Amino acid sequence: MEKEKLLIAPVELTPEIRAQFAALLGAKYDTGGGLCGVRDLLDGCALFEVSRGAELVGHYALKVEQRAHGNEGVIVGAIGADPGGRGRAPLTRHVLPLLEQQFIDARAITIYTRRLGLVRELARQGYTCEGFIMRKRRQGGTA
């Protein structure tokens, strides 16, 4: 029996959906460092849902940044797991190749993450570490 294909559909990013997506991602996936939240990171994004048949598999948010030497596709956040195969496989294994195809004119694709396991998985799929973001917390400053 052939496994049903993954389907990707855009989702309107209403304030309610933005709040739900931010809650799903939670602090574990927040790369704003306390200066902004996941909701803020979704500004300018397109949100998509992934399903296999009638089962919702996950969601992800994308945006394109225009840079001096070409467009950069940014995967702002993704959550879910594909129930295909043994157990639940992470989205990176089955969905990442599909969403990479959505960045038609991007010269590079960037993913911000706090998860070391994801860094290792992305390296296996051709991503390279371009640097580190270091942040020192300070008292005061302008809010």
Residue frames as qw, qx, qy, qz and C-alpha x, y, z in Angstrom:
[[0.000, 0.888, 0.459, 0.000, 0.00, 0.00, 0.00],
 [0.426, 0.428, -0.010, 0.797, 1.43, 3.36, -1.05],
 [0.279, -0.497, -0.444, 0.691, 1.78, 6.03, 1.60],
 [0.194, 0.903, 0.376, 0.074, -0.28, 9.19, 1.01],
 [0.487, 0.422, -0.037, 0.764, 1.70, 12.22, -0.16],
 [0.262, -0.481, -0.366, 0.752, 2.39, 15.17, 2.05],
 [0.168, 0.765, 0.444, 0.435, 0.22, 18.15, 1.20],
 [0.321, -0.239, -0.217, 0.890, 1.22, 21.74, 1.88],
 [0.020, 0.772, 0.530, 0.349, -1.36, 24.52, 2.13],
 [0.148, 0.342, -0.210, 0.904, -1.04, 28.21, 3.02],
 [0.327, -0.636, -0.657, 0.236, -2.73, 29.39, 6.20],
 [0.016, 0.823, 0.099, 0.559, -3.90, 32.97, 6.75],
 [0.492, -0.013, -0.525, 0.694, -1.76, 34.47, 9.50],
 [0.348, -0.766, -0.274, -0.467, -4.54, 35.99, 11.60],
 [0.171, -0.636, 0.505, -0.558, -3.79, 37.23, 15.14],
 [0.861, -0.272, 0.265, -0.338, -5.39, 34.04, 16.51],
 [0.949, 0.262, -0.108, 0.139, -3.29, 31.75, 14.29],
 [0.331, 0.682, -0.431, 0.490, -0.17, 33.78, 15.11],
 [0.471, -0.558, 0.467, -0.499, -0.83, 33.25, 18.83],
 [0.969, -0.068, 0.162, -0.175, -1.49, 29.52, 18.35],
 [0.808, 0.460, -0.243, 0.277, 1.69, 29.02, 16.30],
 [0.076, 0.687, -0.484, 0.537, 3.75, 30.98, 18.82],
 [0.701, -0.427, 0.390, -0.418, 2.31, 28.87, 21.65],
 [0.990, 0.142, -0.011, -0.005, 3.15, 25.65, 19.76],
 [0.605, 0.563, -0.364, 0.430, 6.73, 26.76, 19.23],
 [0.687, -0.708, -0.150, 0.070, 7.09, 28.02, 22.80],
 [0.267, -0.891, 0.353, 0.102, 10.30, 29.04, 24.54],
 [0.796, -0.173, 0.507, 0.281, 12.19, 25.97, 23.29],
 [0.615, 0.446, 0.441, 0.478, 12.18, 27.37, 19.75],
 [0.020, 0.989, 0.140, -0.046, 12.37, 31.11, 20.55],
 [0.719, 0.115, 0.032, 0.684, 15.52, 32.70, 19.09],
 [0.040, 0.869, 0.163, 0.466, 14.57, 36.29, 20.03],
 [0.518, 0.109, -0.482, 0.698, 16.59, 36.25, 23.25],
 [0.231, -0.602, -0.569, 0.511, 13.91, 38.05, 25.22],
 [0.050, -0.282, 0.132, 0.949, 14.04, 41.12, 22.96],
 [0.582, 0.124, -0.264, -0.759, 11.10, 39.85, 20.95],
 [0.653, -0.034, 0.697, -0.294, 8.87, 36.82, 21.05],
 [0.378, 0.123, 0.845, 0.358, 7.95, 34.18, 18.50],
 [0.312, 0.783, 0.517, -0.148, 4.89, 36.26, 17.55],
 [0.039, 0.877, -0.185, -0.443, 7.20, 39.12, 16.57],
 [0.317, -0.353, 0.755, 0.452, 9.44, 36.82, 14.55],
 [0.449, 0.426, 0.777, 0.113, 6.41, 35.92, 12.42],
 [0.226, 0.800, 0.062, -0.552, 6.15, 39.46, 11.02],
 [0.321, 0.648, -0.486, -0.490, 6.37, 39.28, 7.23],
 [0.233, -0.186, 0.951, 0.086, 6.04, 35.50, 7.17],
 [0.697, 0.032, -0.418, -0.582, 3.85, 33.17, 5.20],
 [0.478, -0.247, 0.761, -0.364, 2.47, 30.31, 7.31],
 [0.609, 0.174, -0.644, -0.429, 1.79, 26.84, 5.93],
 [0.734, -0.254, 0.524, -0.350, 0.28, 23.63, 7.25],
 [0.278, 0.344, -0.864, -0.242, 1.41, 20.16, 6.27],
 [0.779, -0.056, 0.395, -0.484, -0.93, 17.20, 6.18],
 [0.086, 0.190, -0.941, -0.265, -0.85, 13.57, 5.12],
 [0.232, -0.434, -0.843, -0.218, -4.35, 12.58, 4.16],
 [0.365, -0.786, -0.341, -0.364, -6.70, 13.83, 6.87],
 [0.712, -0.536, -0.223, 0.395, -3.94, 14.02, 9.50],
 [0.074, 0.971, -0.159, 0.163, -2.31, 17.36, 10.30],
 [0.867, 0.076, -0.223, 0.440, 1.45, 16.80, 10.37],
 [0.500, -0.401, -0.157, 0.751, 2.78, 20.25, 11.24],
 [0.183, 0.965, 0.188, -0.018, 3.15, 23.94, 10.51],
 [0.631, -0.154, 0.093, 0.755, 6.00, 26.15, 9.34],
 [0.107, 0.949, 0.151, -0.256, 6.63, 29.85, 8.69],
 [0.675, 0.144, 0.289, 0.663, 8.77, 31.26, 5.86],
 [0.146, 0.942, 0.092, -0.287, 9.88, 34.65, 4.68],
 [0.728, 0.390, 0.127, 0.549, 12.26, 36.07, 2.10],
 [0.307, -0.811, 0.022, 0.498, 14.80, 38.73, 3.02],
 [0.617, 0.747, 0.034, 0.245, 16.15, 40.87, 0.18],
 [0.639, -0.565, 0.174, 0.491, 19.91, 41.20, 0.56],
 [0.074, 0.787, -0.323, -0.520, 22.48, 43.19, -1.44],
 [0.093, 0.431, -0.809, -0.389, 23.63, 40.13, -3.41],
 [0.416, -0.096, -0.826, -0.369, 20.46, 38.06, -3.63],
 [0.674, -0.428, -0.064, -0.598, 17.41, 36.85, -1.78],
 [0.087, 0.229, -0.898, 0.366, 17.71, 34.82, 1.40],
 [0.671, -0.357, -0.492, -0.424, 14.95, 32.38, 2.25],
 [0.087, -0.346, 0.691, -0.629, 14.39, 32.16, 6.01],
 [0.598, -0.355, -0.702, -0.153, 12.65, 29.30, 7.75],
 [0.215, -0.581, 0.280, -0.734, 11.43, 31.17, 10.81],
 [0.446, -0.230, 0.721, -0.478, 9.86, 28.24, 12.61],
 [0.643, 0.048, -0.645, -0.410, 8.52, 24.75, 12.11],
 [0.412, -0.236, 0.722, -0.504, 6.74, 22.36, 14.41],
 [0.878, 0.135, 0.013, -0.458, 5.35, 18.88, 14.02],
 [0.341, -0.346, 0.864, 0.129, 6.32, 15.34, 13.13],
 [0.614, 0.249, -0.501, -0.557, 5.57, 13.12, 10.17],
 [0.762, -0.218, 0.510, -0.334, 3.92, 9.88, 11.27],
 [0.816, 0.455, -0.318, -0.164, 5.41, 8.07, 8.27],
 [0.525, 0.413, -0.697, 0.259, 7.73, 5.12, 8.82],
 [0.617, -0.309, -0.649, 0.319, 8.65, 3.80, 12.26],
 [0.310, -0.533, -0.397, 0.680, 7.52, 6.11, 15.02],
 [0.201, 0.944, 0.241, -0.104, 7.28, 9.81, 14.28],
 [0.669, 0.167, 0.141, 0.711, 9.97, 11.18, 11.99],
 [0.150, -0.607, -0.135, 0.768, 10.97, 14.84, 12.36],
 [0.472, 0.819, 0.209, -0.252, 9.75, 17.34, 9.80],
 [0.041, -0.758, 0.504, 0.411, 13.31, 17.92, 8.59],
 [0.430, -0.139, 0.855, 0.255, 13.52, 14.47, 7.04],
 [0.352, 0.453, 0.791, 0.216, 10.40, 14.61, 4.89],
 [0.146, 0.900, 0.397, -0.106, 9.13, 18.18, 4.78],
 [0.289, -0.715, 0.218, 0.598, 12.32, 20.27, 4.56],
 [0.347, -0.026, 0.662, 0.664, 13.04, 19.28, 0.93],
 [0.148, 0.679, 0.673, 0.253, 9.49, 20.34, -0.01],
 [0.121, -0.937, -0.233, 0.231, 9.62, 23.71, 1.68],
 [0.418, -0.453, 0.373, 0.693, 13.09, 24.44, 0.30],
 [0.327, 0.333, 0.680, 0.566, 11.47, 24.26, -3.15],
 [0.012, 0.881, 0.471, -0.050, 9.22, 27.18, -2.18],
 [0.244, -0.796, 0.161, 0.530, 12.24, 29.52, -2.17],
 [0.760, 0.560, 0.277, 0.181, 12.40, 29.74, -5.96],
 [0.411, 0.817, -0.098, 0.393, 14.62, 32.84, -6.21],
 [0.547, -0.807, 0.222, -0.015, 16.64, 32.47, -3.00],
 [0.500, 0.635, -0.564, 0.171, 20.43, 32.21, -3.24],
 [0.216, 0.196, -0.839, 0.460, 20.55, 30.78, 0.29],
 [0.644, -0.532, -0.421, -0.354, 18.22, 29.29, 2.88],
 [0.104, 0.393, -0.609, 0.681, 18.71, 30.19, 6.54],
 [0.681, -0.506, -0.501, -0.172, 17.37, 28.54, 9.67],
 [0.090, -0.560, 0.514, -0.644, 17.77, 29.98, 13.18],
 [0.822, -0.310, -0.452, -0.155, 17.64, 27.35, 15.91],
 [0.340, -0.682, 0.520, -0.386, 18.58, 26.71, 19.52],
 [0.937, -0.124, 0.263, -0.193, 18.44, 22.95, 19.08],
 [0.171, -0.607, 0.733, 0.255, 21.79, 21.19, 18.66],
 [0.579, 0.132, 0.803, 0.044, 20.10, 18.01, 17.38],
 [0.540, 0.777, 0.292, -0.141, 18.53, 20.03, 14.57],
 [0.057, 0.846, -0.450, -0.281, 21.93, 21.53, 13.71],
 [0.388, -0.298, 0.851, 0.190, 23.30, 18.00, 13.26],
 [0.575, 0.455, 0.680, -0.033, 20.32, 16.93, 11.13],
 [0.375, 0.895, 0.042, -0.236, 20.60, 20.05, 8.96],
 [0.138, -0.687, 0.643, 0.309, 24.33, 19.42, 8.44],
 [0.506, 0.026, 0.849, 0.151, 23.45, 15.98, 7.06],
 [0.477, 0.694, 0.540, 0.004, 21.16, 17.75, 4.57],
 [0.558, 0.472, 0.207, 0.651, 23.82, 20.16, 3.28],
 [0.175, -0.955, -0.082, -0.223, 23.48, 23.11, 5.67],
 [0.625, 0.188, -0.375, 0.658, 26.62, 24.69, 7.13],
 [0.407, -0.764, -0.330, 0.376, 27.15, 26.65, 10.33],
 [0.392, 0.707, 0.099, 0.580, 27.82, 30.25, 9.27],
 [0.102, 0.458, -0.391, 0.792, 28.54, 31.57, 12.77],
 [0.355, -0.429, -0.759, 0.337, 27.19, 31.87, 16.27],
 [0.185, -0.731, -0.141, -0.641, 24.94, 34.46, 17.86],
 [0.470, -0.188, -0.611, 0.608, 26.18, 35.43, 21.31],
 [0.239, -0.730, -0.234, -0.596, 24.01, 37.61, 23.53],
 [0.334, -0.050, -0.625, 0.704, 24.80, 39.12, 26.91],
 [0.274, -0.766, -0.557, -0.169, 21.85, 40.11, 29.06],
 [0.254, 0.188, -0.258, 0.913, 22.00, 43.61, 30.57],
 [0.100, -0.656, -0.621, 0.416, 19.95, 45.53, 33.09],
 [0.062, 0.671, 0.042, -0.738, 18.31, 48.72, 31.90],
 [0.195, 0.032, 0.696, 0.690, 18.41, 49.83, 28.32],
 [0.419, 0.172, -0.056, -0.890, 15.50, 51.07, 26.27],
 [0.469, 0.209, 0.841, -0.170, 12.46, 48.83, 26.06]]
